[in-house]
Amino acid sequence: MPPHPTSAAGLATPYRLKGAGGGGACHEADTAQAAFVEATILDPATGALSVYHPLVVDNGTKPAAAPVAPAVPPGAVVGVWFGFNGTTLTLDGDRAGCVEGTPGSPFGQFADCDAPAFFAAANGAVAAGKLTVPGLGTAADGQPCPTTRDFSVVDQDQSDNLATSYRVLGDGRTAQDTAANTGLGGTVLTNASDNGLLDAFVDPALGCRPMTAPDAGDAGRQVPSLALNELQAAAHQGGPVALVPANDPMVQNDGKPSPAKLALYRAGVDQPVGASSDGAAYCRSLVAVAPGRLKADQARFSQAPSPDAAAANTLFTFLAQRLQASFQNLGCSDLGVPPPPLRVTKKGDQAVAATITG
């Protein structure tokens, strides 16, 4: 982590990716090892929001293009969130105010810095009438557009990872994924993300739009972010509301519930810390809500691209397989919850068809 990571200079200083524990080098250009950083900036005086994507480079290398320094208003409150395509990401350097789990038990793919302070300031701006969180709108299926707390789109690790993307050149160097850097060539690297799934795949298929703010590193282009997704979900998600449960492996310690770890994660994504964390209730709502909407939108999702072509051939089969895996990973059967009426057909490792009954 760079010095003073929530300052303008810190945001514009690349993070450095390196292996931990003698495990060898890590490479940002490797899609299975890539780490991502995303900041959302609030001016409490005006309620104005902006998003910024700090760059990640391989340790000991330089970026393919110098990051654009963001404008950070005086008195701004900045939250920073992290995502990871690997298994376990930990933070090193100037990590004051950062949370990656409990001692000896990291979340895995998620971490945040100053998230509770950001959400407290944002919610205060909403209460003061300085910040308006847009409504969800109505999807093409006639239902409210989904949020990160909608049981039709959550998985076993809801609300983790980011909508951030980077540009990767053939020599392995990285740059911010901005209009100015398009001429560098290369490919776009994305985070395997609940937020990216909602913002870039589910919403477009349903004719919905997420909450956005100007990108402070890309000439004010309107972009979503984890923080904006969570503000919108907190403001407008109707019941049942999905909140990270105690049986989520991400918030457990050695396979056992950890109230402290659960509280830290919920605080990092603006979820009420003291609300129910009953795993069986979460599983029942998942089975009650997700299959019905997935079936209702089968035609739309079947025409939409898969976020991971190696895992599924369409958005529909991707979501069906994800639902099936989430039910298993949450241990829902062990909690006495019957499985969703769902069958997924695979060809090798790729889901190629799915059937929902009932």
Contacts in CASP RR format, 6 or more apart in sequence:
PFRMAT RR
TARGET T0000
AUTHOR 0000-0000-0000
METHOD contacts of the structure
MODEL  1
MPPHPTSAAGLATPYRLKGAGGGGACHEADTAQAAFVEATILDPATGALS
VYHPLVVDNGTKPAAAPVAPAVPPGAVVGVWFGFNGTTLTLDGDRAGCVE
GTPGSPFGQFADCDAPAFFAAANGAVAAGKLTVPGLGTAADGQPCPTTRD
FSVVDQDQSDNLATSYRVLGDGRTAQDTAANTGLGGTVLTNASDNGLLDA
FVDPALGCRPMTAPDAGDAGRQVPSLALNELQAAAHQGGPVALVPANDPM
VQNDGKPSPAKLALYRAGVDQPVGASSDGAAYCRSLVAVAPGRLKADQAR
FSQAPSPDAAAANTLFTFLAQRLQASFQNLGCSDLGVPPPPLRVTKKGDQ
AVAATITG
1 15 0 8 1.000
1 91 0 8 1.000
1 92 0 8 1.000
1 93 0 8 1.000
1 94 0 8 1.000
1 95 0 8 1.000
1 98 0 8 1.000
2 9 0 8 1.000
2 10 0 8 1.000
2 13 0 8 1.000
2 14 0 8 1.000
2 15 0 8 1.000
2 94 0 8 1.000
3 9 0 8 1.000
3 10 0 8 1.000
3 13 0 8 1.000
3 94 0 8 1.000
4 10 0 8 1.000
4 94 0 8 1.000
5 11 0 8 1.000
5 13 0 8 1.000
5 54 0 8 1.000
5 80 0 8 1.000
5 94 0 8 1.000
5 113 0 8 1.000
6 39 0 8 1.000
6 78 0 8 1.000
6 79 0 8 1.000
6 80 0 8 1.000
6 113 0 8 1.000
6 114 0 8 1.000
7 72 0 8 1.000
7 78 0 8 1.000
8 69 0 8 1.000
8 70 0 8 1.000
8 71 0 8 1.000
8 72 0 8 1.000
9 69 0 8 1.000
10 54 0 8 1.000
11 39 0 8 1.000
11 52 0 8 1.000
11 54 0 8 1.000
11 69 0 8 1.000
11 70 0 8 1.000
11 72 0 8 1.000
11 78 0 8 1.000
11 80 0 8 1.000
12 54 0 8 1.000
12 67 0 8 1.000
12 68 0 8 1.000
12 69 0 8 1.000
12 70 0 8 1.000
13 54 0 8 1.000
13 67 0 8 1.000
14 54 0 8 1.000
14 55 0 8 1.000
14 56 0 8 1.000
14 57 0 8 1.000
14 63 0 8 1.000
14 67 0 8 1.000
15 35 0 8 1.000
15 37 0 8 1.000
15 54 0 8 1.000
15 55 0 8 1.000
15 56 0 8 1.000
15 57 0 8 1.000
16 56 0 8 1.000
16 57 0 8 1.000
16 58 0 8 1.000
16 59 0 8 1.000
16 60 0 8 1.000
17 26 0 8 1.000
17 27 0 8 1.000
17 28 0 8 1.000
17 33 0 8 1.000
17 34 0 8 1.000
17 35 0 8 1.000
17 56 0 8 1.000
17 57 0 8 1.000
17 58 0 8 1.000
17 59 0 8 1.000
18 25 0 8 1.000
18 26 0 8 1.000
18 58 0 8 1.000
18 59 0 8 1.000
19 25 0 8 1.000
19 26 0 8 1.000
19 59 0 8 1.000
20 90 0 8 1.000
25 58 0 8 1.000
25 59 0 8 1.000
26 33 0 8 1.000
26 58 0 8 1.000
26 59 0 8 1.000
27 33 0 8 1.000
27 58 0 8 1.000
27 172 0 8 1.000
28 34 0 8 1.000
28 35 0 8 1.000
28 56 0 8 1.000
28 57 0 8 1.000
28 58 0 8 1.000
28 166 0 8 1.000
28 168 0 8 1.000
28 172 0 8 1.000
28 174 0 8 1.000
28 189 0 8 1.000
29 58 0 8 1.000
29 168 0 8 1.000
29 170 0 8 1.000
29 172 0 8 1.000
29 174 0 8 1.000
29 189 0 8 1.000
31 85 0 8 1.000
31 189 0 8 1.000
32 85 0 8 1.000
32 86 0 8 1.000
33 85 0 8 1.000
33 86 0 8 1.000
34 56 0 8 1.000
34 84 0 8 1.000
34 85 0 8 1.000
34 86 0 8 1.000
34 166 0 8 1.000
34 189 0 8 1.000
34 191 0 8 1.000
35 56 0 8 1.000
35 82 0 8 1.000
35 83 0 8 1.000
35 84 0 8 1.000
35 85 0 8 1.000
35 89 0 8 1.000
36 53 0 8 1.000
36 56 0 8 1.000
36 82 0 8 1.000
36 83 0 8 1.000
36 84 0 8 1.000
36 161 0 8 1.000
36 162 0 8 1.000
36 164 0 8 1.000
36 165 0 8 1.000
36 166 0 8 1.000
36 191 0 8 1.000
37 53 0 8 1.000
37 54 0 8 1.000
37 55 0 8 1.000
37 56 0 8 1.000
37 80 0 8 1.000
37 81 0 8 1.000
37 82 0 8 1.000
37 83 0 8 1.000
37 162 0 8 1.000
37 164 0 8 1.000
38 51 0 8 1.000
38 52 0 8 1.000
38 53 0 8 1.000
38 54 0 8 1.000
38 80 0 8 1.000
38 81 0 8 1.000
38 82 0 8 1.000
38 162 0 8 1.000
38 163 0 8 1.000
38 164 0 8 1.000
38 225 0 8 1.000
38 226 0 8 1.000
38 227 0 8 1.000
39 51 0 8 1.000
39 52 0 8 1.000
39 53 0 8 1.000
39 54 0 8 1.000
39 70 0 8 1.000
39 78 0 8 1.000
39 79 0 8 1.000
39 80 0 8 1.000
39 81 0 8 1.000
40 49 0 8 1.000
40 50 0 8 1.000
40 51 0 8 1.000
40 52 0 8 1.000
40 78 0 8 1.000
40 79 0 8 1.000
40 81 0 8 1.000
40 118 0 8 1.000
40 213 0 8 1.000
40 225 0 8 1.000
40 226 0 8 1.000
40 227 0 8 1.000
40 228 0 8 1.000
41 49 0 8 1.000
41 50 0 8 1.000
41 51 0 8 1.000
41 52 0 8 1.000
41 70 0 8 1.000
41 72 0 8 1.000
41 73 0 8 1.000
41 76 0 8 1.000
41 77 0 8 1.000
41 78 0 8 1.000
41 79 0 8 1.000
41 216 0 8 1.000
42 48 0 8 1.000
42 49 0 8 1.000
42 76 0 8 1.000
42 77 0 8 1.000
42 78 0 8 1.000
42 118 0 8 1.000
42 121 0 8 1.000
42 122 0 8 1.000
42 125 0 8 1.000
42 131 0 8 1.000
43 49 0 8 1.000
43 73 0 8 1.000
43 75 0 8 1.000
43 76 0 8 1.000
44 75 0 8 1.000
44 76 0 8 1.000
44 77 0 8 1.000
44 121 0 8 1.000
44 124 0 8 1.000
44 125 0 8 1.000
44 130 0 8 1.000
45 73 0 8 1.000
45 75 0 8 1.000
45 130 0 8 1.000
46 73 0 8 1.000
46 130 0 8 1.000
47 125 0 8 1.000
47 130 0 8 1.000
47 131 0 8 1.000
48 73 0 8 1.000
49 122 0 8 1.000
49 131 0 8 1.000
49 213 0 8 1.000
49 214 0 8 1.000
49 228 0 8 1.000
50 70 0 8 1.000
50 71 0 8 1.000
50 213 0 8 1.000
50 214 0 8 1.000
50 215 0 8 1.000
50 216 0 8 1.000
50 220 0 8 1.000
51 212 0 8 1.000
51 213 0 8 1.000
51 214 0 8 1.000
51 215 0 8 1.000
51 216 0 8 1.000
51 223 0 8 1.000
51 224 0 8 1.000
51 225 0 8 1.000
51 228 0 8 1.000
52 70 0 8 1.000
52 215 0 8 1.000
52 216 0 8 1.000
52 217 0 8 1.000
53 164 0 8 1.000
53 165 0 8 1.000
53 166 0 8 1.000
53 176 0 8 1.000
53 177 0 8 1.000
53 215 0 8 1.000
53 217 0 8 1.000
54 67 0 8 1.000
54 80 0 8 1.000
55 63 0 8 1.000
55 67 0 8 1.000
55 166 0 8 1.000
55 174 0 8 1.000
55 175 0 8 1.000
55 176 0 8 1.000
56 166 0 8 1.000
56 174 0 8 1.000
57 63 0 8 1.000
57 173 0 8 1.000
57 174 0 8 1.000
58 172 0 8 1.000
58 174 0 8 1.000
61 173 0 8 1.000
62 173 0 8 1.000
63 173 0 8 1.000
63 174 0 8 1.000
63 175 0 8 1.000
64 167 0 8 1.000
64 169 0 8 1.000
64 173 0 8 1.000
64 174 0 8 1.000
64 175 0 8 1.000
64 181 0 8 1.000
64 184 0 8 1.000
65 175 0 8 1.000
65 176 0 8 1.000
65 180 0 8 1.000
65 181 0 8 1.000
65 184 0 8 1.000
67 175 0 8 1.000
67 176 0 8 1.000
67 217 0 8 1.000
68 176 0 8 1.000
68 178 0 8 1.000
68 180 0 8 1.000
68 216 0 8 1.000
68 217 0 8 1.000
68 218 0 8 1.000
70 216 0 8 1.000
70 217 0 8 1.000
71 216 0 8 1.000
72 78 0 8 1.000
72 216 0 8 1.000
77 114 0 8 1.000
77 117 0 8 1.000
77 118 0 8 1.000
77 121 0 8 1.000
77 122 0 8 1.000
78 114 0 8 1.000
78 118 0 8 1.000
79 112 0 8 1.000
79 113 0 8 1.000
79 114 0 8 1.000
79 115 0 8 1.000
79 117 0 8 1.000
79 118 0 8 1.000
79 227 0 8 1.000
80 98 0 8 1.000
80 112 0 8 1.000
80 113 0 8 1.000
80 114 0 8 1.000
80 115 0 8 1.000
81 110 0 8 1.000
81 111 0 8 1.000
81 112 0 8 1.000
81 113 0 8 1.000
81 115 0 8 1.000
81 162 0 8 1.000
81 225 0 8 1.000
81 226 0 8 1.000
81 227 0 8 1.000
81 268 0 8 1.000
82 89 0 8 1.000
82 91 0 8 1.000
82 100 0 8 1.000
82 110 0 8 1.000
82 111 0 8 1.000
82 112 0 8 1.000
82 162 0 8 1.000
83 89 0 8 1.000
83 109 0 8 1.000
83 110 0 8 1.000
83 111 0 8 1.000
83 160 0 8 1.000
83 161 0 8 1.000
83 162 0 8 1.000
83 164 0 8 1.000
83 191 0 8 1.000
83 193 0 8 1.000
84 108 0 8 1.000
84 109 0 8 1.000
84 110 0 8 1.000
84 161 0 8 1.000
84 191 0 8 1.000
85 109 0 8 1.000
85 191 0 8 1.000
85 192 0 8 1.000
86 109 0 8 1.000
87 108 0 8 1.000
87 109 0 8 1.000
88 106 0 8 1.000
88 108 0 8 1.000
88 109 0 8 1.000
89 100 0 8 1.000
89 106 0 8 1.000
89 108 0 8 1.000
89 109 0 8 1.000
89 110 0 8 1.000
89 111 0 8 1.000
90 100 0 8 1.000
90 106 0 8 1.000
90 111 0 8 1.000
91 98 0 8 1.000
91 100 0 8 1.000
91 111 0 8 1.000
95 113 0 8 1.000
97 113 0 8 1.000
97 114 0 8 1.000
98 111 0 8 1.000
98 112 0 8 1.000
98 113 0 8 1.000
98 114 0 8 1.000
99 111 0 8 1.000
99 112 0 8 1.000
99 113 0 8 1.000
99 115 0 8 1.000
99 264 0 8 1.000
99 267 0 8 1.000
99 268 0 8 1.000
100 106 0 8 1.000
100 107 0 8 1.000
100 108 0 8 1.000
100 110 0 8 1.000
100 111 0 8 1.000
101 107 0 8 1.000
101 111 0 8 1.000
101 261 0 8 1.000
101 264 0 8 1.000
101 265 0 8 1.000
102 253 0 8 1.000
102 258 0 8 1.000
102 260 0 8 1.000
102 261 0 8 1.000
102 264 0 8 1.000
105 253 0 8 1.000
105 254 0 8 1.000
105 258 0 8 1.000
105 261 0 8 1.000
107 160 0 8 1.000
107 250 0 8 1.000
107 251 0 8 1.000
107 261 0 8 1.000
107 265 0 8 1.000
108 250 0 8 1.000
109 157 0 8 1.000
109 160 0 8 1.000
109 161 0 8 1.000
109 250 0 8 1.000
110 157 0 8 1.000
110 160 0 8 1.000
110 161 0 8 1.000
110 250 0 8 1.000
110 265 0 8 1.000
112 268 0 8 1.000
112 269 0 8 1.000
115 227 0 8 1.000
115 267 0 8 1.000
115 268 0 8 1.000
115 269 0 8 1.000
115 270 0 8 1.000
116 267 0 8 1.000
116 268 0 8 1.000
118 227 0 8 1.000
119 227 0 8 1.000
119 230 0 8 1.000
119 231 0 8 1.000
119 268 0 8 1.000
119 270 0 8 1.000
122 131 0 8 1.000
122 227 0 8 1.000
122 231 0 8 1.000
123 234 0 8 1.000
123 270 0 8 1.000
124 131 0 8 1.000
125 131 0 8 1.000
126 132 0 8 1.000
126 133 0 8 1.000
126 231 0 8 1.000
126 235 0 8 1.000
133 211 0 8 1.000
133 231 0 8 1.000
133 232 0 8 1.000
133 235 0 8 1.000
133 236 0 8 1.000
134 211 0 8 1.000
134 232 0 8 1.000
135 232 0 8 1.000
135 235 0 8 1.000
135 236 0 8 1.000
136 144 0 8 1.000
136 145 0 8 1.000
136 146 0 8 1.000
136 147 0 8 1.000
136 208 0 8 1.000
136 232 0 8 1.000
136 236 0 8 1.000
136 237 0 8 1.000
137 144 0 8 1.000
137 145 0 8 1.000
137 208 0 8 1.000
138 144 0 8 1.000
138 145 0 8 1.000
139 145 0 8 1.000
139 146 0 8 1.000
139 206 0 8 1.000
139 207 0 8 1.000
139 208 0 8 1.000
140 206 0 8 1.000
140 207 0 8 1.000
140 297 0 8 1.000
140 300 0 8 1.000
141 206 0 8 1.000
141 293 0 8 1.000
141 296 0 8 1.000
141 297 0 8 1.000
141 300 0 8 1.000
143 293 0 8 1.000
143 296 0 8 1.000
144 236 0 8 1.000
144 238 0 8 1.000
145 203 0 8 1.000
145 206 0 8 1.000
145 207 0 8 1.000
145 208 0 8 1.000
145 209 0 8 1.000
146 152 0 8 1.000
146 153 0 8 1.000
146 198 0 8 1.000
146 202 0 8 1.000
146 203 0 8 1.000
146 206 0 8 1.000
146 208 0 8 1.000
146 293 0 8 1.000
147 153 0 8 1.000
147 198 0 8 1.000
147 229 0 8 1.000
147 232 0 8 1.000
147 233 0 8 1.000
147 236 0 8 1.000
147 237 0 8 1.000
148 154 0 8 1.000
148 158 0 8 1.000
148 159 0 8 1.000
148 194 0 8 1.000
148 195 0 8 1.000
148 198 0 8 1.000
148 229 0 8 1.000
148 230 0 8 1.000
148 233 0 8 1.000
148 269 0 8 1.000
149 158 0 8 1.000
149 159 0 8 1.000
149 233 0 8 1.000
149 234 0 8 1.000
149 237 0 8 1.000
149 241 0 8 1.000
149 242 0 8 1.000
149 243 0 8 1.000
149 271 0 8 1.000
150 233 0 8 1.000
150 237 0 8 1.000
150 242 0 8 1.000
150 289 0 8 1.000
151 240 0 8 1.000
151 242 0 8 1.000
151 285 0 8 1.000
151 286 0 8 1.000
151 288 0 8 1.000
151 289 0 8 1.000
151 290 0 8 1.000
152 289 0 8 1.000
152 290 0 8 1.000
152 292 0 8 1.000
152 293 0 8 1.000
152 294 0 8 1.000
153 194 0 8 1.000
153 197 0 8 1.000
153 198 0 8 1.000
153 202 0 8 1.000
153 290 0 8 1.000
153 319 0 8 1.000
154 194 0 8 1.000
154 242 0 8 1.000
154 286 0 8 1.000
154 326 0 8 1.000
155 194 0 8 1.000
155 322 0 8 1.000
155 323 0 8 1.000
155 325 0 8 1.000
155 326 0 8 1.000
156 248 0 8 1.000
156 249 0 8 1.000
156 250 0 8 1.000
156 325 0 8 1.000
156 326 0 8 1.000
156 329 0 8 1.000
156 330 0 8 1.000
157 194 0 8 1.000
157 248 0 8 1.000
157 249 0 8 1.000
157 250 0 8 1.000
158 194 0 8 1.000
158 242 0 8 1.000
158 244 0 8 1.000
158 248 0 8 1.000
159 194 0 8 1.000
159 195 0 8 1.000
159 226 0 8 1.000
159 229 0 8 1.000
159 230 0 8 1.000
159 244 0 8 1.000
159 269 0 8 1.000
159 271 0 8 1.000
160 193 0 8 1.000
160 194 0 8 1.000
160 250 0 8 1.000
161 191 0 8 1.000
161 192 0 8 1.000
161 193 0 8 1.000
161 194 0 8 1.000
161 195 0 8 1.000
161 196 0 8 1.000
161 226 0 8 1.000
162 191 0 8 1.000
162 193 0 8 1.000
162 195 0 8 1.000
162 196 0 8 1.000
162 225 0 8 1.000
162 226 0 8 1.000
163 191 0 8 1.000
163 193 0 8 1.000
163 195 0 8 1.000
163 196 0 8 1.000
163 199 0 8 1.000
163 200 0 8 1.000
163 223 0 8 1.000
163 224 0 8 1.000
163 225 0 8 1.000
163 226 0 8 1.000
163 229 0 8 1.000
164 190 0 8 1.000
164 191 0 8 1.000
165 177 0 8 1.000
165 188 0 8 1.000
165 189 0 8 1.000
165 190 0 8 1.000
165 191 0 8 1.000
166 174 0 8 1.000
166 175 0 8 1.000
166 176 0 8 1.000
166 177 0 8 1.000
166 188 0 8 1.000
166 189 0 8 1.000
167 174 0 8 1.000
167 175 0 8 1.000
167 176 0 8 1.000
167 177 0 8 1.000
167 178 0 8 1.000
167 181 0 8 1.000
167 182 0 8 1.000
167 184 0 8 1.000
167 185 0 8 1.000
167 186 0 8 1.000
167 187 0 8 1.000
167 188 0 8 1.000
167 189 0 8 1.000
168 174 0 8 1.000
168 186 0 8 1.000
168 187 0 8 1.000
168 188 0 8 1.000
168 189 0 8 1.000
169 175 0 8 1.000
169 184 0 8 1.000
169 185 0 8 1.000
169 186 0 8 1.000
170 186 0 8 1.000
174 189 0 8 1.000
175 181 0 8 1.000
175 184 0 8 1.000
176 217 0 8 1.000
176 218 0 8 1.000
177 188 0 8 1.000
177 189 0 8 1.000
178 215 0 8 1.000
178 217 0 8 1.000
178 218 0 8 1.000
178 219 0 8 1.000
178 221 0 8 1.000
179 218 0 8 1.000
179 219 0 8 1.000
179 221 0 8 1.000
180 218 0 8 1.000
180 219 0 8 1.000
190 196 0 8 1.000
192 307 0 8 1.000
192 308 0 8 1.000
195 224 0 8 1.000
195 225 0 8 1.000
195 226 0 8 1.000
195 229 0 8 1.000
196 224 0 8 1.000
196 307 0 8 1.000
197 307 0 8 1.000
198 210 0 8 1.000
198 229 0 8 1.000
199 210 0 8 1.000
199 224 0 8 1.000
199 229 0 8 1.000
200 307 0 8 1.000
201 304 0 8 1.000
201 305 0 8 1.000
201 307 0 8 1.000
201 315 0 8 1.000
202 208 0 8 1.000
202 315 0 8 1.000
202 319 0 8 1.000
203 209 0 8 1.000
203 210 0 8 1.000
204 304 0 8 1.000
205 297 0 8 1.000
205 300 0 8 1.000
205 301 0 8 1.000
205 303 0 8 1.000
205 304 0 8 1.000
205 315 0 8 1.000
206 297 0 8 1.000
206 300 0 8 1.000
210 224 0 8 1.000
210 228 0 8 1.000
210 229 0 8 1.000
210 232 0 8 1.000
211 224 0 8 1.000
211 228 0 8 1.000
211 229 0 8 1.000
211 231 0 8 1.000
211 232 0 8 1.000
212 222 0 8 1.000
212 223 0 8 1.000
212 224 0 8 1.000
212 228 0 8 1.000
213 222 0 8 1.000
213 223 0 8 1.000
213 225 0 8 1.000
213 228 0 8 1.000
214 220 0 8 1.000
214 221 0 8 1.000
214 222 0 8 1.000
214 223 0 8 1.000
215 221 0 8 1.000
215 222 0 8 1.000
215 223 0 8 1.000
226 269 0 8 1.000
227 270 0 8 1.000
230 269 0 8 1.000
230 270 0 8 1.000
230 271 0 8 1.000
231 270 0 8 1.000
234 270 0 8 1.000
234 271 0 8 1.000
240 285 0 8 1.000
240 288 0 8 1.000
240 289 0 8 1.000
242 282 0 8 1.000
242 285 0 8 1.000
242 286 0 8 1.000
243 266 0 8 1.000
243 271 0 8 1.000
243 272 0 8 1.000
243 275 0 8 1.000
243 276 0 8 1.000
243 277 0 8 1.000
243 282 0 8 1.000
244 250 0 8 1.000
244 251 0 8 1.000
244 262 0 8 1.000
244 265 0 8 1.000
244 266 0 8 1.000
244 269 0 8 1.000
244 271 0 8 1.000
244 277 0 8 1.000
245 277 0 8 1.000
245 278 0 8 1.000
245 279 0 8 1.000
245 281 0 8 1.000
245 282 0 8 1.000
245 330 0 8 1.000
246 252 0 8 1.000
246 257 0 8 1.000
246 259 0 8 1.000
246 262 0 8 1.000
246 277 0 8 1.000
246 278 0 8 1.000
246 279 0 8 1.000
247 257 0 8 1.000
247 279 0 8 1.000
247 282 0 8 1.000
247 283 0 8 1.000
247 330 0 8 1.000
247 331 0 8 1.000
247 335 0 8 1.000
248 262 0 8 1.000
248 330 0 8 1.000
249 255 0 8 1.000
249 329 0 8 1.000
249 330 0 8 1.000
250 265 0 8 1.000
251 257 0 8 1.000
251 258 0 8 1.000
251 261 0 8 1.000
251 262 0 8 1.000
251 265 0 8 1.000
252 258 0 8 1.000
252 261 0 8 1.000
253 261 0 8 1.000
257 277 0 8 1.000
259 277 0 8 1.000
262 277 0 8 1.000
263 273 0 8 1.000
263 274 0 8 1.000
266 272 0 8 1.000
266 273 0 8 1.000
266 274 0 8 1.000
267 273 0 8 1.000
279 330 0 8 1.000
279 335 0 8 1.000
280 332 0 8 1.000
280 335 0 8 1.000
280 336 0 8 1.000
280 337 0 8 1.000
282 330 0 8 1.000
283 327 0 8 1.000
283 330 0 8 1.000
283 331 0 8 1.000
283 332 0 8 1.000
283 335 0 8 1.000
283 337 0 8 1.000
284 337 0 8 1.000
286 323 0 8 1.000
286 326 0 8 1.000
286 327 0 8 1.000
286 330 0 8 1.000
286 332 0 8 1.000
286 340 0 8 1.000
287 327 0 8 1.000
287 332 0 8 1.000
287 337 0 8 1.000
287 338 0 8 1.000
287 339 0 8 1.000
287 340 0 8 1.000
290 323 0 8 1.000
290 340 0 8 1.000
291 323 0 8 1.000
291 340 0 8 1.000
291 341 0 8 1.000
291 342 0 8 1.000
291 356 0 8 1.000
291 358 0 8 1.000
292 356 0 8 1.000
294 301 0 8 1.000
294 316 0 8 1.000
294 319 0 8 1.000
294 320 0 8 1.000
294 323 0 8 1.000
294 356 0 8 1.000
295 356 0 8 1.000
295 358 0 8 1.000
297 316 0 8 1.000
298 316 0 8 1.000
298 356 0 8 1.000
301 314 0 8 1.000
301 315 0 8 1.000
301 316 0 8 1.000
301 319 0 8 1.000
302 314 0 8 1.000
302 315 0 8 1.000
302 316 0 8 1.000
302 317 0 8 1.000
303 314 0 8 1.000
304 314 0 8 1.000
304 315 0 8 1.000
304 316 0 8 1.000
305 314 0 8 1.000
305 315 0 8 1.000
306 312 0 8 1.000
306 313 0 8 1.000
306 314 0 8 1.000
306 315 0 8 1.000
306 317 0 8 1.000
306 318 0 8 1.000
307 315 0 8 1.000
307 318 0 8 1.000
308 318 0 8 1.000
309 350 0 8 1.000
310 349 0 8 1.000
310 350 0 8 1.000
311 318 0 8 1.000
311 321 0 8 1.000
311 349 0 8 1.000
311 350 0 8 1.000
311 351 0 8 1.000
312 318 0 8 1.000
312 320 0 8 1.000
312 321 0 8 1.000
312 350 0 8 1.000
312 351 0 8 1.000
312 352 0 8 1.000
313 350 0 8 1.000
313 351 0 8 1.000
313 352 0 8 1.000
316 354 0 8 1.000
317 344 0 8 1.000
317 351 0 8 1.000
317 352 0 8 1.000
317 353 0 8 1.000
317 354 0 8 1.000
318 351 0 8 1.000
320 342 0 8 1.000
320 344 0 8 1.000
320 351 0 8 1.000
320 354 0 8 1.000
320 356 0 8 1.000
321 344 0 8 1.000
321 351 0 8 1.000
321 354 0 8 1.000
323 340 0 8 1.000
323 342 0 8 1.000
324 339 0 8 1.000
324 340 0 8 1.000
324 342 0 8 1.000
324 344 0 8 1.000
327 333 0 8 1.000
327 337 0 8 1.000
327 339 0 8 1.000
327 340 0 8 1.000
332 339 0 8 1.000
333 339 0 8 1.000
340 356 0 8 1.000
341 356 0 8 1.000
341 357 0 8 1.000
341 358 0 8 1.000
342 354 0 8 1.000
342 355 0 8 1.000
342 356 0 8 1.000
342 357 0 8 1.000
343 354 0 8 1.000
343 355 0 8 1.000
343 357 0 8 1.000
344 351 0 8 1.000
344 353 0 8 1.000
344 354 0 8 1.000
345 351 0 8 1.000
345 352 0 8 1.000
345 353 0 8 1.000
345 354 0 8 1.000
345 355 0 8 1.000
346 352 0 8 1.000
END
